[in-house]
Amino acid sequence: KLPALLSKNGQHRYARIPAWAVNLIRIQLGIVYTFGAIAKMRPDWVMDAQPLKIWLLMNRDMPLIGGILAWKITPYFFSYAGLIFDLFIFPALLIRKTRKLAYFFVVFFHILTFMLFPIGMFPWIMLFLTPVCFSDRFHYKFAIHCAKISKKARSWALKIIPNTKLDKSIRTPKGSKAFLFLALTLISLELLLPFRHFLFPGNLLWTEEGFRFSWHIMAAHKSGVANFFIRDKEGNKIPVNYNYLLTPRQIGQMSTDPGMIWQFAKTIEKKEKGRGRKDFGVYIENFVSLNGKPAKLQIDPKVNLLEVDYSYFEHTKWIINGEK
């Protein structure tokens, strides 16, 4: 509980969070927006407005704005607006004079993207995280304002959030060298991880290698078909279908993600062995389309997925580099 964190033997230890801890979260927020902007500087996004063309057309039946979403110029407007937003919103949130206007755009932008694009909870996470850029007095006043809902809530808030303007005797914890070292290590790691995909050949949006923590937000729309089959020791090709183990959304994601395909092949192995089958291999024929391009083979259909490994730290040779 929060009171337990702030007190010891009934006495308040600290009422303020050290600046380095708040700045750590702010830097992490800036990393997401900055690398999100860099990721949008790709030909698909800048020149072809993909995958926004696909996603906006999927919403062309939306009331009031559906017709506008179908205009040819609309995807390009959203494309450049998104790039500019990601590039400048974090500095604007840090500057006091532009902070309120910037947060207005944060609210508008993220609610709109949640309505139009399939990016999960990300807009809401950013919407509620960006106020960390506001001053400590803002958060104090906000907490007191919320506490006015009831006297009990107000009393509780005043106990755990003393008025720092009046009570200057309350100590502020200082970050130890160990904590500062860990914070710097974390930030260094988060600054390096987005470049990890350059260690792998091919397009990371196609291979998924180095994709995690690269912050390529909204950069790809992939659709595909994955047909698994097994070959027995005589070489007979036997189609298998275990899609009933997954939800439709999981099927769609698995069909275009080599790592998930490899994991699902292991599940098929267990199921087939449970049925008494022996001496067999699991293969796949999957065709994937990236950002509206013609579908291509993603996984080598001649590779037995039970005889290969998949790692997040090394190149997977059985992925066909179909997209540059």
Beta strands, then each sheet from edge to edge (+ up, - down):
strand 1: 7-8
strand 2: 11-12
strand 3: 222-232
strand 4: 237-239
strand 5: 280-290
strand 6: 296-297
sheet 1: 1+ 2-
sheet 2: 4+ 3- 5+ 6-
end
